[in-house]
Amino acid sequence: MVGQQLTKNFLVKAACFLLVTLHVISCKKKEETTTQVEAIKVLSYNIYEGFRGDEATISKFKKWADTLNADVIAFQEMKYFTKESLKTFAAEMGYPYTVMFHESGLPVALVSRFPITNIKTVPSDLHLIEAQILSYHFFVIHLNAATYEKRQQEIAIIMERVNKISNNEKILMMGDFNNMSPQDAKDYDNTAKMNLVAQSEINNPGTKILNNGKIDYAVIQTLLDNGFYDTWKMFRTGYEKSAPTKLRTHNNYTRIDYIFANKALSNDFTKSYMVKDEFTDYASDHYPMVFIYKKR
């Protein structure tokens, strides 16, 4: 009888232990699942001179952006926008945090659902925003459109800033770099493309894309040499132009819009793509880039 009671007590304790263990495992799985699905979506978009100030296009963009549902948007060519009008524009789309340094020319801007902190000042002639969102360093960039020499000078300034950040910190660099990538060289190495590039220089006096008769890849090569990943290229081996869209009639195809991430962010990659649809075909002369990464 005593033996039976001991056996019964043992079984009850074992059952309780099993239930507690299963509960802990279940909670851990739920926690892991939550971590896996929580992500940050970033949109980078050159909106071609502030959508040319066209209110109809801006209104369509707001509806389009609502469907895309990005957490952070990096804008290039925010012509016609002021710091105040940017705040109103962003708030109407659900982004309470904004940054835009300069109002003249073609400024860059950053809007976010999360607080933007550690904002660094920049020279007036550099289209750049350096700031943090959560624990991530953001660099919003629009490099000089005219000459490869100027672009090289600008990326050197930016890399000086990047190199002050610890390698353990997570960094994102995005925007219109106005520079083709050596990773796409095989797609540009043909007579038809080189003729288009040469003609572009003729049609736009002061523009310099070719360095000693060859496409200058130095800006993007600098990023690759410093351990940055072209997020679009990470997910595919082919080629896709980011400009021009159907808004332009020329066929001088190019991929100059990027979102780069450093090695510290390498385990957080989820997805990267260009958005090509009825709106983006004509809203700007550039297609926007999206990058999704796990929030940790």
C-alpha positions in Angstrom: 0.0 0.0 0.0 2.8 2.4 0.9 4.6 1.4 -2.3 1.5 2.2 -4.3 1.2 5.6 -2.6 4.9 6.4 -3.4 4.4 5.4 -7.0 1.3 7.5 -7.3 3.1 10.5 -5.8 6.1 10.0 -8.1 3.7 9.9 -11.2 2.0 13.0 -10.1 5.2 14.9 -9.6 6.5 13.6 -12.9 3.4 14.8 -14.7 3.6 18.2 -13.1 7.3 18.4 -14.1 6.4 17.4 -17.7 3.6 20.1 -17.8 6.0 22.8 -16.6 8.7 21.7 -19.1 6.2 21.7 -21.9 5.0 25.2 -20.9 8.5 26.6 -20.8 9.3 25.1 -24.3 6.0 26.4 -25.6 6.8 29.9 -24.3 10.3 29.8 -25.8 8.9 28.7 -29.2 6.4 31.6 -29.1 9.2 34.0 -28.2 11.5 32.7 -31.0 8.6 32.9 -33.5 7.9 36.5 -32.5 11.6 37.4 -32.9 11.7 35.8 -36.3 8.7 37.6 -37.8 9.5 41.1 -36.3 11.2 43.0 -39.1 12.0 46.5 -40.3 11.1 47.5 -43.8 13.1 50.3 -45.4 12.2 52.2 -48.6 14.7 54.3 -50.5 13.3 56.4 -53.3 14.6 59.2 -55.6 11.4 61.0 -56.3 12.7 63.1 -59.2 12.6 66.7 -58.1 9.9 66.2 -55.4 7.6 64.6 -57.9 7.9 67.9 -59.9 5.7 69.5 -57.2 2.7 67.7 -58.8 0.0 67.4 -56.1 -1.8 64.6 -57.9 1.4 62.4 -57.9 2.1 63.3 -54.3 -1.4 62.2 -53.4 -1.0 58.9 -55.3 2.3 58.4 -53.5 0.7 58.7 -50.1 -1.8 55.9 -51.0 0.9 53.8 -52.6 3.2 54.2 -49.5 0.3 53.2 -47.2 0.0 49.9 -49.2 3.8 49.3 -49.1 3.8 50.0 -45.3 7.5 50.7 -44.8 8.8 51.6 -41.3 11.4 54.0 -42.7 11.6 56.0 -45.9 14.8 57.6 -47.3 14.0 60.2 -49.9 16.3 61.8 -52.5 15.6 64.9 -54.6 13.1 66.5 -52.2 12.8 69.6 -54.3 9.8 71.9 -53.4 9.7 70.5 -49.8 10.6 72.5 -46.7 11.4 71.1 -43.3 7.9 72.1 -42.2 6.1 70.7 -45.3 8.1 67.5 -44.9 6.7 67.1 -41.3 3.1 67.5 -42.6 3.7 65.2 -45.5 5.2 62.5 -43.3 2.6 62.8 -40.5 -0.2 62.3 -43.1 1.4 58.9 -43.8 2.0 58.0 -40.2 5.6 59.0 -39.8 6.1 61.2 -36.8 9.8 61.6 -37.1 11.6 63.5 -39.9 15.0 64.9 -40.8 15.9 67.2 -43.7 19.0 69.5 -43.4 18.9 71.7 -46.5 15.9 73.1 -48.4 17.6 74.3 -51.5 18.7 72.2 -54.5 17.8 68.6 -54.3 17.9 67.7 -50.5 17.6 64.2 -49.0 15.2 63.4 -46.2 14.5 60.6 -43.8 11.1 59.8 -42.2 10.4 57.1 -39.7 7.9 55.4 -37.4 10.6 55.2 -34.8 12.6 58.1 -33.2 15.5 59.4 -35.3 18.5 60.1 -33.0 22.2 60.9 -33.0 21.7 63.2 -36.1 25.0 64.5 -37.5 25.3 67.8 -39.2 26.7 67.8 -42.8 28.3 70.3 -45.2 25.8 72.3 -47.3 27.1 70.9 -50.6 26.8 67.2 -49.5 23.5 65.5 -50.0 23.7 63.3 -46.9 21.8 62.4 -43.7 23.7 60.5 -41.0 21.5 59.4 -38.1 20.3 56.5 -36.0 17.0 54.7 -35.9 16.8 52.2 -33.0 20.3 50.7 -32.8 20.9 51.1 -36.6 23.1 53.7 -38.3 21.4 55.2 -41.4 23.2 57.1 -44.2 20.9 58.6 -46.8 22.9 59.5 -49.8 22.5 61.3 -53.2 25.9 61.6 -54.8 26.9 64.2 -57.4 25.3 63.5 -60.8 27.9 65.3 -62.9 31.4 63.7 -62.6 33.0 60.6 -61.2 35.7 62.7 -59.6 33.2 64.6 -57.5 31.5 61.3 -56.5 34.8 59.9 -55.4 35.4 62.9 -53.3 32.0 62.7 -51.7 32.2 59.0 -50.9 35.6 59.6 -49.3 34.0 62.1 -46.9 31.2 59.6 -46.1 33.6 56.7 -45.5 35.5 58.9 -43.1 32.3 59.1 -41.1 31.5 55.4 -41.5 35.0 54.4 -40.3 34.4 56.2 -37.0 31.7 53.7 -36.2 32.6 50.4 -34.5 32.6 47.4 -36.8 30.1 45.8 -34.3 27.5 48.5 -35.1 24.9 47.9 -37.8 25.0 50.3 -40.7 22.7 50.9 -43.7 23.7 53.2 -46.6 21.1 53.9 -49.2 20.1 56.3 -52.0 21.0 57.4 -55.5 24.8 56.9 -55.8 24.8 57.9 -59.5 27.5 55.3 -60.0 27.3 51.9 -61.7 28.6 48.8 -59.9 31.5 46.6 -60.8 29.2 43.6 -59.9 27.2 44.6 -63.0 30.2 45.1 -65.3 29.4 42.2 -67.6 26.0 43.7 -68.2 27.5 47.0 -69.4 30.5 45.5 -71.3 29.0 45.7 -74.7 29.1 48.1 -77.6 25.5 49.2 -77.4 25.7 50.2 -73.8 29.1 52.0 -74.1 27.7 54.0 -77.1 24.8 55.1 -74.9 27.1 56.2 -72.1 29.3 58.1 -74.6 26.3 59.8 -76.1 25.0 60.7 -72.6 28.3 62.6 -72.0 27.9 64.4 -75.3 24.3 65.3 -74.6 25.1 66.5 -71.1 28.2 68.8 -71.2 30.1 68.5 -67.9 29.0 64.9 -67.3 31.8 62.5 -66.8 31.0 58.8 -66.5 33.9 57.3 -68.4 37.4 57.3 -67.0 40.0 56.7 -69.7 37.2 55.3 -71.9 35.9 52.9 -69.3 33.0 53.2 -66.8 34.3 54.4 -63.5 33.2 52.0 -60.8 35.3 53.5 -58.0 32.5 54.6 -55.7 30.8 51.3 -55.4 34.1 49.4 -55.4 35.0 51.5 -52.3 31.9 50.3 -50.5 32.5 46.7 -51.5 36.2 46.9 -50.4 35.1 48.2 -47.0 32.9 45.2 -46.3 29.5 46.5 -47.4 27.0 44.3 -49.1 24.8 45.3 -52.1 21.6 43.9 -50.6 19.8 43.7 -54.0 22.8 41.6 -55.4 22.8 39.3 -52.3 19.5 37.8 -53.4 20.1 37.4 -57.1 22.7 36.9 -59.7 21.1 38.6 -62.7 20.7 42.3 -63.7 17.8 44.8 -63.3 17.9 48.5 -64.1 16.8 51.0 -61.5 16.6 53.8 -64.1 15.2 55.0 -66.3 11.5 54.2 -65.7 8.8 54.5 -68.4 8.8 58.3 -67.6 11.9 58.6 -69.8 12.2 57.6 -73.5 15.9 56.9 -73.6 17.3 53.4 -73.1 20.5 54.2 -71.3 19.7 51.6 -68.6 21.6 51.7 -65.4 21.5 50.4 -61.8 22.6 53.3 -59.5 20.0 53.1 -56.7 21.2 50.9 -53.8 20.8 49.9 -50.2 24.1 48.7 -48.7 24.5 46.9 -45.4 27.6 46.2 -43.4 28.8 42.8 -42.1 27.4 43.4 -38.6 23.9 43.3 -40.3 24.7 40.2 -42.3 22.7 37.8 -40.1 19.6 40.0 -40.3 19.1 40.0 -44.1 15.5 39.0 -45.2 14.7 40.5 -48.5 15.7 43.2 -51.0 13.9 44.3 -54.2 12.9 47.1 -56.5 9.3 48.1 -56.8 8.0 48.2 -60.3 4.3 48.8 -60.7 1.8 51.2 -62.4 2.7 53.9 -59.9 6.5 53.7 -59.9 6.6 53.3 -63.7 5.7 57.0 -64.1 6.0 58.7 -60.7 9.8 59.2 -61.0 12.7 58.5 -63.4 14.1 56.0 -60.8 12.6 52.9 -59.3 12.5 52.6 -55.5 14.5 50.1 -53.5 13.1 48.1 -50.5 15.2 46.3 -47.9 13.7 44.1 -45.1 15.8 42.9 -42.2 15.1 41.2 -38.9 14.8 43.5 -35.9 17.1 42.3 -33.1 
